[in-house]
């Protein structure tokens, strides 16, 4: 069941712009994601492992897509790193790099907490936003993600990318 309201972002809203940095110092901003469907996950260091089974099953659905379909989708996992002190940032960065290698996609850090603030995300909750090619939130979950939602999400995304391919 879709959440109609996710903190400060409602389904149908355009996502606020953002800029995040990976553990290996790569940068990503929201403009780079235009024309892609985005699976946008936001966690902190304690909530990150909480929905791993859901994410693994969702990624299986992603990997079952054709290469051109996969190219229309971006997976963005962001961790709230705003509590990292200058002295501990090395270890946070190292952890992001190790987890990126472990999970097979780059994990980004919200180092200044601006993304969390602008999206009005609460501490100690996990978030999933599915964002269409125009930057509009089309699906949202918070807290624990129920497995049953995967079919609805993948159906929605497949519909979007098949419509896009038909154009």
Secondary structure, DSSP 8 states (H G I E B T S, - for coil): ---SEETTEETTSB----EEEETTS-EEEGGGGTTSEEEEEEE-TTTGGGGHHHHHHHHHHHHTS-HHHHTTEEEEEEEE-TT--TTTHHHHHHHHHHHHHHHTS-EEEESSSHHHHHHT--TT--EEEEE-TTSBEEEEEESS--TTHHHHHHHHHHHHHHHHHH-
